[in-house]
Each structure stands twice: as C-alpha cells, then as structure tokens.
Amino acid sequence: MELMQTIRVAAVSMNGYLGEPGRVLANIAAWTERAVAEKADLVLFPEAVVHGHGTPNTWAIAETVPDGPSVQRLIQLAHKHRLFICAGLSEKERDIVYNTQVLVGPDGYIGKQRKLHLSRDEVFYYTGGRDINVFGIGKCNVGIGICYDNEFPELVRILALRGAEVLLMPHASR
C-alpha cells in the first residue's frame, strides 16, 4: 500500500456572479494565481460557482462536461500552473441539469462528481446524481461531497472505503 504524500490545498471562498461564467472564470484565474504563489497543489472552488447557485436560467446556461467552454478554461488554467482545480458548475447531459464539481489537472480533465442530495430549492434546477467517485491525483486519492451531501455520513464512509484520502467539501454559502 502506497502512503499518501503531503499535498497543499487552497480552499477559495469567493463570490460568483449569477449567469456570468466569463466573469467568474476571470476571478478563478486570479485566485488560482494567488494559490500558485502560496505553492498550492490543488485549488478548491465553491459549489456551482461558475454559473451561480440557483441562477434563474440554469437550464439554458448549463454546459456539457468535459467539452463545455468553462471546463476547457479550467483545464487551461490547470495546465498552465501545473496544479489541480476543483470547481462547481451546472452540467447539462441529455437535457438534464446536474450540480457538478469537476476535477481537472495539469494533464487535462480527470472527472466529475454530481451532487447526490438536493436541498429544497435545488430540486427546481437540478437532478441528483448517482455515482460516488474517487480520483487519483498522484499525491493522493480525492473524494468530493457537495454541500448538503456532507450531512450524510454514509457518503464519507463510502469514499473512505473506496480509497479517498482527502475529502473536498465545497459549499455555496451566502
């Protein structure tokens, strides 16, 4: 069994702009540069930060993963700075929208985690996911629990049993 290596994580608490992914991605780029200056290996951004949490036109602005423009921009940032980025956005697949965190790294797209448990207001915008994923990023294995998902200890237990050594728990807080 390989032991986890030391990893430096920057957890960014930033405001998003509802329905303005270009503006948000510019801020993500600036925050990523600050994290690089602090020698971060991984930068965690909030839940649904790219498109906004509960944006009235969520269905219209949601993007495909990993081919959408926002994920492609995150991939460029991760490649440029040689680090890992985890950020939340609205994902659309077959006309269904999910509250999704994507994980990208220096070599491109790694994977995604869809929020499993939706709060009362989120059911108007999103469908809950079904998969529980663990991602290897070299120095460690990462699991993701999005906001309300973290209220259920079974998720953390499953992630640990599947080998997660670092748990990322992004939230959209007001």
ABEGO torsion letter per residue (X at the ends): XBBBBBBBBBBBBBBBBBGBAAAAAAAAAAAAAAAAAAGBABBBBBBGAAAEBGBAAAAAABBBOAABAAAAAAAAAAAAAGBBBBBBBBBBBGGBBBBBBBBBBAAEBAEBBBBABBBAAAAAABBBBABBBBBBAGABBBBBBBEAAAABAAAAAAAAAAGBABBBBBBBBX
